[in-house]
């Protein structure tokens, strides 16, 4: 019974750490996209859409900043 408790606790702890790691990565990526957008609400929305597009396209984290910077440069203001 003791081994069962240790095993369940270990698995739960590993899952929690994995979940936390994934959440932090998502927050960092979102903050990067929003920092490139500045104060414009339209550009913020545009950059969040580009972030979703990058995730769907499988852009690696090492390439994400350059990809988002290029997307920010390509942004056309609606006015």
PDB file with SEQRES, HELIX, SHEET and CRYST1 records, atoms N, CA, C and O in Angstrom:
SEQRES   1 A   79  UNK UNK UNK UNK UNK UNK UNK UNK UNK UNK UNK UNK UNK          
SEQRES   2 A   79  UNK UNK UNK UNK UNK UNK UNK UNK UNK UNK UNK UNK UNK          
SEQRES   3 A   79  UNK UNK UNK UNK UNK UNK UNK UNK UNK UNK UNK UNK UNK          
SEQRES   4 A   79  UNK UNK UNK UNK UNK UNK UNK UNK UNK UNK UNK UNK UNK          
SEQRES   5 A   79  UNK UNK UNK UNK UNK UNK UNK UNK UNK UNK UNK UNK UNK          
SEQRES   6 A   79  UNK UNK UNK UNK UNK UNK UNK UNK UNK UNK UNK UNK UNK          
SEQRES   7 A   79  UNK                                                          
HELIX    1 AA1 UNK A    2  UNK A   37  1                                  36    
HELIX    2 AA2 UNK A   41  UNK A   57  1                                  17    
HELIX    3 AA3 UNK A   61  UNK A   74  1                                  14    
CRYST1    1.000    1.000    1.000  90.00  90.00  90.00 P 1           1          
ATOM      1  N   UNK A   1       0.817  -1.190   0.000  1.00  0.00           N  
ATOM      2  CA  UNK A   1       0.000   0.000   0.000  1.00  0.00           C  
ATOM      3  C   UNK A   1       0.864   1.259   0.000  1.00  0.00           C  
ATOM      4  O   UNK A   1       0.516   2.248  -0.646  1.00  0.00           O  
ATOM      5  N   UNK A   2       1.991   1.231   0.721  1.00  0.00           N  
ATOM      6  CA  UNK A   2       2.871   2.397   0.775  1.00  0.00           C  
ATOM      7  C   UNK A   2       3.435   2.726  -0.611  1.00  0.00           C  
ATOM      8  O   UNK A   2       3.540   3.898  -0.974  1.00  0.00           O  
ATOM      9  N   UNK A   3       3.799   1.690  -1.388  1.00  0.00           N  
ATOM     10  CA  UNK A   3       4.333   1.925  -2.727  1.00  0.00           C  
ATOM     11  C   UNK A   3       3.275   2.548  -3.629  1.00  0.00           C  
ATOM     12  O   UNK A   3       3.593   3.393  -4.466  1.00  0.00           O  
ATOM     13  N   UNK A   4       2.049   2.148  -3.468  1.00  0.00           N  
ATOM     14  CA  UNK A   4       0.946   2.703  -4.253  1.00  0.00           C  
ATOM     15  C   UNK A   4       0.797   4.200  -3.976  1.00  0.00           C  
ATOM     16  O   UNK A   4       0.635   4.992  -4.904  1.00  0.00           O  
ATOM     17  N   UNK A   5       0.851   4.576  -2.725  1.00  0.00           N  
ATOM     18  CA  UNK A   5       0.719   5.989  -2.349  1.00  0.00           C  
ATOM     19  C   UNK A   5       1.892   6.794  -2.915  1.00  0.00           C  
ATOM     20  O   UNK A   5       1.698   7.893  -3.434  1.00  0.00           O  
ATOM     21  N   UNK A   6       3.100   6.249  -2.814  1.00  0.00           N  
ATOM     22  CA  UNK A   6       4.280   6.930  -3.342  1.00  0.00           C  
ATOM     23  C   UNK A   6       4.167   7.062  -4.860  1.00  0.00           C  
ATOM     24  O   UNK A   6       4.475   8.119  -5.411  1.00  0.00           O  
ATOM     25  N   UNK A   7       3.736   6.019  -5.532  1.00  0.00           N  
ATOM     26  CA  UNK A   7       3.604   6.054  -6.988  1.00  0.00           C  
ATOM     27  C   UNK A   7       2.563   7.087  -7.426  1.00  0.00           C  
ATOM     28  O   UNK A   7       2.817   7.878  -8.334  1.00  0.00           O  
ATOM     29  N   UNK A   8       1.409   7.082  -6.792  1.00  0.00           N  
ATOM     30  CA  UNK A   8       0.346   8.041  -7.145  1.00  0.00           C  
ATOM     31  C   UNK A   8       0.812   9.475  -6.879  1.00  0.00           C  
ATOM     32  O   UNK A   8       0.577  10.362  -7.700  1.00  0.00           O  
ATOM     33  N   UNK A   9       1.459   9.704  -5.759  1.00  0.00           N  
ATOM     34  CA  UNK A   9       1.946  11.043  -5.430  1.00  0.00           C  
ATOM     35  C   UNK A   9       3.006  11.496  -6.429  1.00  0.00           C  
ATOM     36  O   UNK A   9       3.007  12.655  -6.843  1.00  0.00           O  
ATOM     37  N   UNK A  10       3.898  10.606  -6.818  1.00  0.00           N  
ATOM     38  CA  UNK A  10       4.942  10.936  -7.785  1.00  0.00           C  
ATOM     39  C   UNK A  10       4.346  11.271  -9.144  1.00  0.00           C  
ATOM     40  O   UNK A  10       4.736  12.257  -9.770  1.00  0.00           O  
ATOM     41  N   UNK A  11       3.407  10.459  -9.601  1.00  0.00           N  
ATOM     42  CA  UNK A  11       2.758  10.710 -10.894  1.00  0.00           C  
ATOM     43  C   UNK A  11       1.999  12.039 -10.861  1.00  0.00           C  
ATOM     44  O   UNK A  11       2.067  12.822 -11.809  1.00  0.00           O  
ATOM     45  N   UNK A  12       1.284  12.285  -9.775  1.00  0.00           N  
ATOM     46  CA  UNK A  12       0.543  13.551  -9.659  1.00  0.00           C  
ATOM     47  C   UNK A  12       1.498  14.742  -9.649  1.00  0.00           C  
ATOM     48  O   UNK A  12       1.215  15.764 -10.274  1.00  0.00           O  
ATOM     49  N   UNK A  13       2.607  14.624  -8.961  1.00  0.00           N  
ATOM     50  CA  UNK A  13       3.595  15.704  -8.916  1.00  0.00           C  
ATOM     51  C   UNK A  13       4.226  15.953 -10.274  1.00  0.00           C  
ATOM     52  O   UNK A  13       4.402  17.104 -10.673  1.00  0.00           O  
ATOM     53  N   UNK A  14       4.569  14.887 -10.990  1.00  0.00           N  
ATOM     54  CA  UNK A  14       5.142  15.040 -12.327  1.00  0.00           C  
ATOM     55  C   UNK A  14       4.144  15.671 -13.288  1.00  0.00           C  
ATOM     56  O   UNK A  14       4.509  16.528 -14.093  1.00  0.00           O  
ATOM     57  N   UNK A  15       2.894  15.251 -13.208  1.00  0.00           N  
ATOM     58  CA  UNK A  15       1.861  15.838 -14.069  1.00  0.00           C  
ATOM     59  C   UNK A  15       1.696  17.323 -13.765  1.00  0.00           C  
ATOM     60  O   UNK A  15       1.605  18.136 -14.685  1.00  0.00           O  
ATOM     61  N   UNK A  16       1.656  17.681 -12.496  1.00  0.00           N  
ATOM     62  CA  UNK A  16       1.503  19.082 -12.119  1.00  0.00           C  
ATOM     63  C   UNK A  16       2.658  19.921 -12.642  1.00  0.00           C  
ATOM     64  O   UNK A  16       2.433  21.016 -13.157  1.00  0.00           O  
ATOM     65  N   UNK A  17       3.888  19.437 -12.524  1.00  0.00           N  
ATOM     66  CA  UNK A  17       5.042  20.183 -13.015  1.00  0.00           C  
ATOM     67  C   UNK A  17       5.007  20.322 -14.529  1.00  0.00           C  
ATOM     68  O   UNK A  17       5.351  21.379 -15.057  1.00  0.00           O  
ATOM     69  N   UNK A  18       4.601  19.279 -15.236  1.00  0.00           N  
ATOM     70  CA  UNK A  18       4.463  19.359 -16.696  1.00  0.00           C  
ATOM     71  C   UNK A  18       3.404  20.394 -17.062  1.00  0.00           C  
ATOM     72  O   UNK A  18       3.623  21.232 -17.937  1.00  0.00           O  
ATOM     73  N   UNK A  19       2.246  20.331 -16.385  1.00  0.00           N  
ATOM     74  CA  UNK A  19       1.153  21.268 -16.661  1.00  0.00           C  
ATOM     75  C   UNK A  19       1.598  22.703 -16.417  1.00  0.00           C  
ATOM     76  O   UNK A  19       1.298  23.584 -17.223  1.00  0.00           O  
ATOM     77  N   UNK A  20       2.303  22.952 -15.331  1.00  0.00           N  
ATOM     78  CA  UNK A  20       2.790  24.282 -15.001  1.00  0.00           C  
ATOM     79  C   UNK A  20       3.798  24.763 -16.044  1.00  0.00           C  
ATOM     80  O   UNK A  20       3.762  25.926 -16.446  1.00  0.00           O  
ATOM     81  N   UNK A  21       4.686  23.890 -16.480  1.00  0.00           N  
ATOM     82  CA  UNK A  21       5.676  24.223 -17.505  1.00  0.00           C  
ATOM     83  C   UNK A  21       4.991  24.636 -18.806  1.00  0.00           C  
ATOM     84  O   UNK A  21       5.380  25.625 -19.427  1.00  0.00           O  
ATOM     85  N   UNK A  22       3.985  23.889 -19.216  1.00  0.00           N  
ATOM     86  CA  UNK A  22       3.254  24.207 -20.449  1.00  0.00           C  
ATOM     87  C   UNK A  22       2.537  25.544 -20.312  1.00  0.00           C  
ATOM     88  O   UNK A  22       2.581  26.353 -21.240  1.00  0.00           O  
ATOM     89  N   UNK A  23       1.882  25.800 -19.191  1.00  0.00           N  
ATOM     90  CA  UNK A  23       1.189  27.070 -18.973  1.00  0.00           C  
ATOM     91  C   UNK A  23       2.157  28.249 -19.021  1.00  0.00           C  
ATOM     92  O   UNK A  23       1.855  29.274 -19.633  1.00  0.00           O  
ATOM     93  N   UNK A  24       3.304  28.112 -18.386  1.00  0.00           N  
ATOM     94  CA  UNK A  24       4.286  29.197 -18.382  1.00  0.00           C  
ATOM     95  C   UNK A  24       4.794  29.458 -19.793  1.00  0.00           C  
ATOM     96  O   UNK A  24       4.948  30.616 -20.181  1.00  0.00           O  
ATOM     97  N   UNK A  25       5.058  28.403 -20.574  1.00  0.00           N  
ATOM     98  CA  UNK A  25       5.483  28.592 -21.964  1.00  0.00           C  
ATOM     99  C   UNK A  25       4.431  29.363 -22.749  1.00  0.00           C  
ATOM    100  O   UNK A  25       4.766  30.263 -23.519  1.00  0.00           O  
ATOM    101  N   UNK A  26       3.157  29.014 -22.559  1.00  0.00           N  
ATOM    102  CA  UNK A  26       2.082  29.717 -23.270  1.00  0.00           C  
ATOM    103  C   UNK A  26       2.008  31.178 -22.852  1.00  0.00           C  
ATOM    104  O   UNK A  26       1.825  32.056 -23.695  1.00  0.00           O  
ATOM    105  N   UNK A  27       2.149  31.449 -21.546  1.00  0.00           N  
ATOM    106  CA  UNK A  27       2.114  32.829 -21.060  1.00  0.00           C  
ATOM    107  C   UNK A  27       3.268  33.642 -21.647  1.00  0.00           C  
ATOM    108  O   UNK A  27       3.079  34.791 -22.047  1.00  0.00           O  
ATOM    109  N   UNK A  28       4.461  33.047 -21.699  1.00  0.00           N  
ATOM    110  CA  UNK A  28       5.627  33.743 -22.234  1.00  0.00           C  
ATOM    111  C   UNK A  28       5.422  34.052 -23.714  1.00  0.00           C  
ATOM    112  O   UNK A  28       5.728  35.156 -24.166  1.00  0.00           O  
ATOM    113  N   UNK A  29       4.910  33.090 -24.467  1.00  0.00           N  
ATOM    114  CA  UNK A  29       4.665  33.308 -25.891  1.00  0.00           C  
ATOM    115  C   UNK A  29       3.616  34.392 -26.101  1.00  0.00           C  
ATOM    116  O   UNK A  29       3.756  35.224 -26.998  1.00  0.00           O  
ATOM    117  N   UNK A  30       2.579  34.390 -25.294  1.00  0.00           N  
ATOM    118  CA  UNK A  30       1.525  35.402 -25.404  1.00  0.00           C  
ATOM    119  C   UNK A  30       2.075  36.781 -25.043  1.00  0.00           C  
ATOM    120  O   UNK A  30       1.763  37.764 -25.714  1.00  0.00           O  
ATOM    121  N   UNK A  31       2.884  36.862 -23.999  1.00  0.00           N  
ATOM    122  CA  UNK A  31       3.494  38.137 -23.625  1.00  0.00           C  
ATOM    123  C   UNK A  31       4.411  38.654 -24.724  1.00  0.00           C  
ATOM    124  O   UNK A  31       4.459  39.860 -24.969  1.00  0.00           O  
ATOM    125  N   UNK A  32       5.141  37.761 -25.392  1.00  0.00           N  
ATOM    126  CA  UNK A  32       5.999  38.161 -26.499  1.00  0.00           C  
ATOM    127  C   UNK A  32       5.162  38.770 -27.620  1.00  0.00           C  
ATOM    128  O   UNK A  32       5.497  39.836 -28.136  1.00  0.00           O  
ATOM    129  N   UNK A  33       4.089  38.105 -27.994  1.00  0.00           N  
ATOM    130  CA  UNK A  33       3.227  38.605 -29.075  1.00  0.00           C  
ATOM    131  C   UNK A  33       2.627  39.951 -28.702  1.00  0.00           C  
ATOM    132  O   UNK A  33       2.579  40.859 -29.532  1.00  0.00           O  
ATOM    133  N   UNK A  34       2.172  40.090 -27.468  1.00  0.00           N  
ATOM    134  CA  UNK A  34       1.559  41.348 -27.045  1.00  0.00           C  
ATOM    135  C   UNK A  34       2.587  42.469 -26.923  1.00  0.00           C  
ATOM    136  O   UNK A  34       2.265  43.629 -27.178  1.00  0.00           O  
ATOM    137  N   UNK A  35       3.813  42.140 -26.537  1.00  0.00           N  
ATOM    138  CA  UNK A  35       4.839  43.176 -26.436  1.00  0.00           C  
ATOM    139  C   UNK A  35       5.209  43.715 -27.812  1.00  0.00           C  
ATOM    140  O   UNK A  35       5.572  44.885 -27.938  1.00  0.00           O  
ATOM    141  N   UNK A  36       5.123  42.889 -28.834  1.00  0.00           N  
ATOM    142  CA  UNK A  36       5.412  43.346 -30.189  1.00  0.00           C  
ATOM    143  C   UNK A  36       4.265  44.164 -30.763  1.00  0.00           C  
ATOM    144  O   UNK A  36       4.448  44.882 -31.746  1.00  0.00           O  
ATOM    145  N   UNK A  37       3.086  44.063 -30.159  1.00  0.00           N  
ATOM    146  CA  UNK A  37       1.909  44.763 -30.667  1.00  0.00           C  
ATOM    147  C   UNK A  37       1.819  46.197 -30.174  1.00  0.00           C  
ATOM    148  O   UNK A  37       1.193  47.030 -30.830  1.00  0.00           O  
ATOM    149  N   UNK A  38       2.417  46.502 -29.057  1.00  0.00           N  
ATOM    150  CA  UNK A  38       2.311  47.851 -28.517  1.00  0.00           C  
ATOM    151  C   UNK A  38       0.945  48.084 -27.886  1.00  0.00           C  
ATOM    152  O   UNK A  38       0.361  47.172 -27.300  1.00  0.00           O  
ATOM    153  N   UNK A  39       0.434  49.317 -28.007  1.00  0.00           N  
ATOM    154  CA  UNK A  39      -0.817  49.696 -27.344  1.00  0.00           C  
ATOM    155  C   UNK A  39      -2.050  49.596 -28.234  1.00  0.00           C  
ATOM    156  O   UNK A  39      -3.170  49.775 -27.758  1.00  0.00           O  
ATOM    157  N   UNK A  40      -1.861  49.317 -29.495  1.00  0.00           N  
ATOM    158  CA  UNK A  40      -2.984  49.271 -30.430  1.00  0.00           C  
ATOM    159  C   UNK A  40      -3.828  48.010 -30.211  1.00  0.00           C  
ATOM    160  O   UNK A  40      -3.317  46.898 -30.343  1.00  0.00           O  
ATOM    161  N   UNK A  41      -5.113  48.170 -29.878  1.00  0.00           N  
ATOM    162  CA  UNK A  41      -5.972  46.990 -29.677  1.00  0.00           C  
ATOM    163  C   UNK A  41      -6.100  46.133 -30.939  1.00  0.00           C  
ATOM    164  O   UNK A  41      -6.162  44.905 -30.862  1.00  0.00           O  
ATOM    165  N   UNK A  42      -6.140  46.791 -32.095  1.00  0.00           N  
ATOM    166  CA  UNK A  42      -6.243  46.032 -33.346  1.00  0.00           C  
ATOM    167  C   UNK A  42      -4.982  45.217 -33.606  1.00  0.00           C  
ATOM    168  O   UNK A  42      -5.055  44.066 -34.036  1.00  0.00           O  
ATOM    169  N   UNK A  43      -3.832  45.816 -33.343  1.00  0.00           N  
ATOM    170  CA  UNK A  43      -2.575  45.098 -33.557  1.00  0.00           C  
ATOM    171  C   UNK A  43      -2.411  43.989 -32.526  1.00  0.00           C  
ATOM    172  O   UNK A  43      -1.854  42.934 -32.833  1.00  0.00           O  
ATOM    173  N   UNK A  44      -2.892  44.218 -31.299  1.00  0.00           N  
ATOM    174  CA  UNK A  44      -2.823  43.160 -30.281  1.00  0.00           C  
ATOM    175  C   UNK A  44      -3.628  41.946 -30.740  1.00  0.00           C  
ATOM    176  O   UNK A  44      -3.173  40.808 -30.625  1.00  0.00           O  
ATOM    177  N   UNK A  45      -4.818  42.199 -31.257  1.00  0.00           N  
ATOM    178  CA  UNK A  45      -5.662  41.117 -31.761  1.00  0.00           C  
ATOM    179  C   UNK A  45      -4.977  40.409 -32.929  1.00  0.00           C  
ATOM    180  O   UNK A  45      -4.971  39.181 -33.009  1.00  0.00           O  
ATOM    181  N   UNK A  46      -4.403  41.201 -33.827  1.00  0.00           N  
ATOM    182  CA  UNK A  46      -3.689  40.653 -34.982  1.00  0.00           C  
ATOM    183  C   UNK A  46      -2.534  39.763 -34.536  1.00  0.00           C  
ATOM    184  O   UNK A  46      -2.345  38.672 -35.075  1.00  0.00           O  
ATOM    185  N   UNK A  47      -1.759  40.225 -33.551  1.00  0.00           N  
ATOM    186  CA  UNK A  47      -0.598  39.459 -33.101  1.00  0.00           C  
ATOM    187  C   UNK A  47      -1.015  38.172 -32.388  1.00  0.00           C  
ATOM    188  O   UNK A  47      -0.335  37.153 -32.504  1.00  0.00           O  
ATOM    189  N   UNK A  48      -2.119  38.210 -31.657  1.00  0.00           N  
ATOM    190  CA  UNK A  48      -2.603  36.975 -31.024  1.00  0.00           C  
ATOM    191  C   UNK A  48      -3.066  35.974 -32.081  1.00  0.00           C  
ATOM    192  O   UNK A  48      -2.891  34.766 -31.918  1.00  0.00           O  
ATOM    193  N   UNK A  49      -3.657  36.481 -33.163  1.00  0.00           N  
ATOM    194  CA  UNK A  49      -4.040  35.596 -34.269  1.00  0.00           C  
ATOM    195  C   UNK A  49      -2.805  34.993 -34.925  1.00  0.00           C  
ATOM    196  O   UNK A  49      -2.800  33.811 -35.269  1.00  0.00           O  
ATOM    197  N   UNK A  50      -1.752  35.800 -35.100  1.00  0.00           N  
ATOM    198  CA  UNK A  50      -0.512  35.289 -35.689  1.00  0.00           C  
ATOM    199  C   UNK A  50       0.136  34.254 -34.764  1.00  0.00           C  
ATOM    200  O   UNK A  50       0.737  33.289 -35.237  1.00  0.00           O  
ATOM    201  N   UNK A  51       0.013  34.452 -33.456  1.00  0.00           N  
ATOM    202  CA  UNK A  51       0.559  33.472 -32.510  1.00  0.00           C  
ATOM    203  C   UNK A  51      -0.165  32.142 -32.670  1.00  0.00           C  
ATOM    204  O   UNK A  51       0.468  31.087 -32.673  1.00  0.00           O  
ATOM    205  N   UNK A  52      -1.487  32.187 -32.802  1.00  0.00           N  
ATOM    206  CA  UNK A  52      -2.248  30.957 -33.024  1.00  0.00           C  
ATOM    207  C   UNK A  52      -1.841  30.304 -34.348  1.00  0.00           C  
ATOM    208  O   UNK A  52      -1.736  29.081 -34.446  1.00  0.00           O  
ATOM    209  N   UNK A  53      -1.617  31.136 -35.353  1.00  0.00           N  
ATOM    210  CA  UNK A  53      -1.185  30.618 -36.654  1.00  0.00           C  
ATOM    211  C   UNK A  53       0.190  29.953 -36.534  1.00  0.00           C  
ATOM    212  O   UNK A  53       0.427  28.904 -37.133  1.00  0.00           O  
ATOM    213  N   UNK A  54       1.083  30.554 -35.770  1.00  0.00           N  
ATOM    214  CA  UNK A  54       2.420  29.984 -35.578  1.00  0.00           C  
ATOM    215  C   UNK A  54       2.332  28.642 -34.859  1.00  0.00           C  
ATOM    216  O   UNK A  54       3.042  27.700 -35.210  1.00  0.00           O  
ATOM    217  N   UNK A  55       1.473  28.556 -33.866  1.00  0.00           N  
ATOM    218  CA  UNK A  55       1.301  27.282 -33.152  1.00  0.00           C  
ATOM    219  C   UNK A  55       0.759  26.212 -34.088  1.00  0.00           C  
ATOM    220  O   UNK A  55       1.214  25.069 -34.065  1.00  0.00           O  
ATOM    221  N   UNK A  56      -0.231  26.592 -34.924  1.00  0.00           N  
ATOM    222  CA  UNK A  56      -0.823  25.630 -35.856  1.00  0.00           C  
ATOM    223  C   UNK A  56       0.188  25.195 -36.918  1.00  0.00           C  
ATOM    224  O   UNK A  56       0.165  24.053 -37.378  1.00  0.00           O  
ATOM    225  N   UNK A  57       1.073  26.115 -37.300  1.00  0.00           N  
ATOM    226  CA  UNK A  57       2.073  25.808 -38.322  1.00  0.00           C  
ATOM    227  C   UNK A  57       3.261  25.036 -37.757  1.00  0.00           C  
ATOM    228  O   UNK A  57       4.101  24.546 -38.512  1.00  0.00           O  
ATOM    229  N   UNK A  58       3.334  24.925 -36.432  1.00  0.00           N  
ATOM    230  CA  UNK A  58       4.419  24.175 -35.806  1.00  0.00           C  
ATOM    231  C   UNK A  58       5.739  24.926 -35.754  1.00  0.00           C  
ATOM    232  O   UNK A  58       6.806  24.314 -35.787  1.00  0.00           O  
ATOM    233  N   UNK A  59       5.670  26.250 -35.674  1.00  0.00           N  
ATOM    234  CA  UNK A  59       6.886  27.057 -35.559  1.00  0.00           C  
ATOM    235  C   UNK A  59       7.557  26.729 -34.230  1.00  0.00           C  
ATOM    236  O   UNK A  59       6.920  26.750 -33.177  1.00  0.00           O  
ATOM    237  N   UNK A  60       8.845  26.429 -34.293  1.00  0.00           N  
ATOM    238  CA  UNK A  60       9.577  26.067 -33.082  1.00  0.00           C  
ATOM    239  C   UNK A  60       9.820  27.305 -32.225  1.00  0.00           C  
ATOM    240  O   UNK A  60       9.857  28.425 -32.733  1.00  0.00           O  
ATOM    241  N   UNK A  61       9.985  27.093 -30.920  1.00  0.00           N  
ATOM    242  CA  UNK A  61      10.139  28.214 -29.988  1.00  0.00           C  
ATOM    243  C   UNK A  61      11.358  29.058 -30.317  1.00  0.00           C  
ATOM    244  O   UNK A  61      11.326  30.273 -30.123  1.00  0.00           O  
ATOM    245  N   UNK A  62      12.423  28.455 -30.806  1.00  0.00           N  
ATOM    246  CA  UNK A  62      13.616  29.215 -31.159  1.00  0.00           C  
ATOM    247  C   UNK A  62      13.395  30.158 -32.329  1.00  0.00           C  
ATOM    248  O   UNK A  62      14.084  31.170 -32.457  1.00  0.00           O  
ATOM    249  N   UNK A  63      12.446  29.830 -33.174  1.00  0.00           N  
ATOM    250  CA  UNK A  63      12.147  30.641 -34.354  1.00  0.00           C  
ATOM    251  C   UNK A  63      10.948  31.550 -34.145  1.00  0.00           C  
ATOM    252  O   UNK A  63      10.658  32.397 -34.989  1.00  0.00           O  
ATOM    253  N   UNK A  64      10.245  31.382 -33.023  1.00  0.00           N  
ATOM    254  CA  UNK A  64       8.987  32.088 -32.816  1.00  0.00           C  
ATOM    255  C   UNK A  64       9.168  33.600 -32.753  1.00  0.00           C  
ATOM    256  O   UNK A  64       8.373  34.335 -33.338  1.00  0.00           O  
ATOM    257  N   UNK A  65      10.189  34.077 -32.061  1.00  0.00           N  
ATOM    258  CA  UNK A  65      10.357  35.523 -31.928  1.00  0.00           C  
ATOM    259  C   UNK A  65      10.582  36.160 -33.292  1.00  0.00           C  
ATOM    260  O   UNK A  65       9.946  37.166 -33.610  1.00  0.00           O  
ATOM    261  N   UNK A  66      11.461  35.605 -34.094  1.00  0.00           N  
ATOM    262  CA  UNK A  66      11.717  36.164 -35.424  1.00  0.00           C  
ATOM    263  C   UNK A  66      10.455  36.103 -36.280  1.00  0.00           C  
ATOM    264  O   UNK A  66      10.170  37.032 -37.036  1.00  0.00           O  
ATOM    265  N   UNK A  67       9.705  35.018 -36.165  1.00  0.00           N  
ATOM    266  CA  UNK A  67       8.467  34.862 -36.944  1.00  0.00           C  
ATOM    267  C   UNK A  67       7.446  35.917 -36.534  1.00  0.00           C  
ATOM    268  O   UNK A  67       6.800  36.522 -37.390  1.00  0.00           O  
ATOM    269  N   UNK A  68       7.296  36.141 -35.237  1.00  0.00           N  
ATOM    270  CA  UNK A  68       6.352  37.146 -34.761  1.00  0.00           C  
ATOM    271  C   UNK A  68       6.817  38.567 -35.093  1.00  0.00           C  
ATOM    272  O   UNK A  68       5.995  39.433 -35.391  1.00  0.00           O  
ATOM    273  N   UNK A  69       8.117  38.805 -35.044  1.00  0.00           N  
ATOM    274  CA  UNK A  69       8.627  40.122 -35.428  1.00  0.00           C  
ATOM    275  C   UNK A  69       8.329  40.409 -36.897  1.00  0.00           C  
ATOM    276  O   UNK A  69       7.971  41.530 -37.257  1.00  0.00           O  
ATOM    277  N   UNK A  70       8.478  39.389 -37.743  1.00  0.00           N  
ATOM    278  CA  UNK A  70       8.148  39.561 -39.159  1.00  0.00           C  
ATOM    279  C   UNK A  70       6.654  39.825 -39.337  1.00  0.00           C  
ATOM    280  O   UNK A  70       6.261  40.640 -40.172  1.00  0.00           O  
ATOM    281  N   UNK A  71       5.829  39.141 -38.559  1.00  0.00           N  
ATOM    282  CA  UNK A  71       4.385  39.363 -38.627  1.00  0.00           C  
ATOM    283  C   UNK A  71       4.040  40.767 -38.164  1.00  0.00           C  
ATOM    284  O   UNK A  71       3.141  41.395 -38.723  1.00  0.00           O  
ATOM    285  N   UNK A  72       4.736  41.271 -37.155  1.00  0.00           N  
ATOM    286  CA  UNK A  72       4.492  42.630 -36.664  1.00  0.00           C  
ATOM    287  C   UNK A  72       4.870  43.658 -37.719  1.00  0.00           C  
ATOM    288  O   UNK A  72       4.190  44.673 -37.871  1.00  0.00           O  
ATOM    289  N   UNK A  73       5.950  43.402 -38.447  1.00  0.00           N  
ATOM    290  CA  UNK A  73       6.352  44.319 -39.521  1.00  0.00           C  
ATOM    291  C   UNK A  73       5.356  44.312 -40.661  1.00  0.00           C  
ATOM    292  O   UNK A  73       5.158  45.336 -41.316  1.00  0.00           O  
ATOM    293  N   UNK A  74       4.722  43.171 -40.911  1.00  0.00           N  
ATOM    294  CA  UNK A  74       3.763  43.042 -42.010  1.00  0.00           C  
ATOM    295  C   UNK A  74       2.392  43.605 -41.676  1.00  0.00           C  
ATOM    296  O   UNK A  74       1.528  43.693 -42.548  1.00  0.00           O  
ATOM    297  N   UNK A  75       2.185  43.986 -40.425  1.00  0.00           N  
ATOM    298  CA  UNK A  75       0.880  44.489 -40.000  1.00  0.00           C  
ATOM    299  C   UNK A  75       0.541  45.788 -40.726  1.00  0.00           C  
ATOM    300  O   UNK A  75       1.355  46.706 -40.812  1.00  0.00           O  
ATOM    301  N   UNK A  76      -0.672  45.835 -41.239  1.00  0.00           N  
ATOM    302  CA  UNK A  76      -1.160  47.050 -41.894  1.00  0.00           C  
ATOM    303  C   UNK A  76      -2.273  47.647 -41.036  1.00  0.00           C  
ATOM    304  O   UNK A  76      -3.267  46.982 -40.747  1.00  0.00           O  
ATOM    305  N   UNK A  77      -2.101  48.890 -40.638  1.00  0.00           N  
ATOM    306  CA  UNK A  77      -3.111  49.569 -39.819  1.00  0.00           C  
ATOM    307  C   UNK A  77      -4.349  49.776 -40.653  1.00  0.00           C  
ATOM    308  O   UNK A  77      -4.267  50.133 -41.829  1.00  0.00           O  
ATOM    309  N   UNK A  78      -5.512  49.550 -40.038  1.00  0.00           N  
ATOM    310  CA  UNK A  78      -6.781  49.652 -40.745  1.00  0.00           C  
ATOM    311  C   UNK A  78      -7.194  51.068 -41.073  1.00  0.00           C  
ATOM    312  O   UNK A  78      -8.183  51.253 -41.781  1.00  0.00           O  
ATOM    313  N   UNK A  79      -6.489  52.077 -40.598  1.00  0.00           N  
ATOM    314  CA  UNK A  79      -6.907  53.457 -40.858  1.00  0.00           C  
ATOM    315  C   UNK A  79      -6.385  53.996 -42.158  1.00  0.00           C  
ATOM    316  O   UNK A  79      -6.659  55.145 -42.505  1.00  0.00           O  
TER     317      UNK A  79                                                      
END                                                                             
